[in-house]
Amino acid sequence: MTDRIREFLRTRREDGPCVVVDLDVVRTNYLSFARALPDTRVFYAVKANPDAAILTALEELGSSFDCASTGEIDMVLATGAGADRISFGNTIKKERDIERAFKLGVRLFAVDSYEEVEKIARVAPGAKVFCRILCDGAGAEWPLSRKFGCEPEMAADVLEHAHRLGLAAYGVSFHVGSQQKNVHAWDGALASAAAIFRACAERGISLSMVNLGGGFPTRYLQDVPGAISYGEAIFASLRRHFGNAIPETIMEPGRGMVGNAGLIETEVVLISKKSEQDAMRWVYLDIGKFGGLAETMDEAIRYPLRTPRDGDDTAPCVLAGPTCDSADVMYEKTPVELPLSLSIGDKIIIEACGAYTTTYSAVAFNGFPPLKSYVI
Ligand SMILES: *Cc1c(COP(=O)(O)O)cnc(C)c1O
């Protein structure tokens, strides 16, 4: 916890769980990415945390932005960033949203199909398109495998289709899976990208750009390599597969930009057992899967917990949220160790919650308000 967050929480008076994000940490993360791959433009993946103060701080540092919707595009433009700093990176867009983005000045669009290329050709003539390829997500804790991207063998055809329809066939993108802990995970996708560059060159189409996507991790329970290690491994792969003709590159960190910048303060609502013989305590917090901790789905992301009684003897607990949906259990298959002295009313700090929390919070399920967010 940073001193600024500690001081903020000490004086906070409102009730209910909240996220607090320290902008200084976001700024430090941005600079680490910029230094790790100095020739690579950073496009912050807005979905990780679209708070206006975060977008503004990144705009001031010179970041560009990966947007998934016209809503996110509007948020970025509201910071004063020009549309030339926006990539419309969702491969699934309504044609009228493409048109609207194009009218706002956006010129860079993701595709992974002929059908999406045709939409863009109709309403965004001359725009640049890059084709996303499938990536298996091995080594990632939150894989994004099947939904996005086409087989690498199809990408050159998709890009050629774009070229024939008057678009600028611009490059290739992929995402190696979120919370990717293997620094070498980019190598296979970069080999595929280089093959697509060659296939297009044979057809007289010269691609310019490789979009390295996101995947850079945040420290949860275990240490993760720093941005610099990722930069070195990615640069070595670029050299290996592209030789001296390294293309323009961009990256889209989301989790790695904001994850460690924020934490959640929550309160213990109930500690109980299911029978007198059962030793397992159920600990219910005032936040759960529907209050912003959606990434505990399948117990994929395991957040570090801090209690005021750390150091006391511990025992395993099931950790659950406050809502009346029985799916609102965060950790049960692998319980969490919590102090035996933990009491109802204690405040728990959930660390590394700056990414993928606020916008995953339900609007009013069971009458609980959306997660409060403070960016300081
Ligand atoms: C979500 C997303 C990202 C960010 O991924 P992280 O793993 O959070 O860094 C980047 N690019 C695209 C296209 C995405 O959908």
The ligand as an SDF file (V2000), in Angstrom:
LIG
                    3D

 15 15  0  0  0  0  0  0  0  0999 V2000
   -7.8850   -6.6070  -22.9810 C   0  0  0  0  0  0  0  0  0  0  0  0
   -6.9940   -6.2670  -24.0960 C   0  0  0  0  0  0  0  0  0  0  0  0
   -5.7050   -5.7990  -23.8510 C   0  0  0  0  0  0  0  0  0  0  0  0
   -5.1350   -5.6680  -22.4580 C   0  0  0  0  0  0  0  0  0  0  0  0
   -4.7680   -6.9030  -21.9760 O   0  0  0  0  0  0  0  0  0  0  0  0
   -3.9710   -7.0430  -20.6030 P   0  0  0  0  0  0  0  0  0  0  0  0
   -3.7470   -8.4840  -20.4690 O   0  0  0  0  0  0  0  0  0  0  0  0
   -4.8280   -6.4750  -19.5330 O   0  0  0  0  0  0  0  0  0  0  0  0
   -2.7070   -6.2760  -20.7420 O   0  0  0  0  0  0  0  0  0  0  0  0
   -4.9360   -5.4430  -24.9230 C   0  0  0  0  0  0  0  0  0  0  0  0
   -5.3940   -5.5440  -26.1870 N   0  0  0  0  0  0  0  0  0  0  0  0
   -6.6260   -5.9880  -26.4730 C   0  0  0  0  0  0  0  0  0  0  0  0
   -7.0830   -6.0430  -27.8800 C   0  0  0  0  0  0  0  0  0  0  0  0
   -7.4570   -6.3710  -25.4420 C   0  0  0  0  0  0  0  0  0  0  0  0
   -8.6860   -6.8320  -25.7220 O   0  0  0  0  0  0  0  0  0  0  0  0
  1  2  1  0
  2  3  1  0
  2 14  2  0
  3  4  1  0
  3 10  2  0
  4  5  1  0
  5  6  1  0
  6  7  2  0
  6  8  1  0
  6  9  1  0
 10 11  1  0
 11 12  2  0
 12 13  1  0
 12 14  1  0
 14 15  1  0
M  END
$$$$
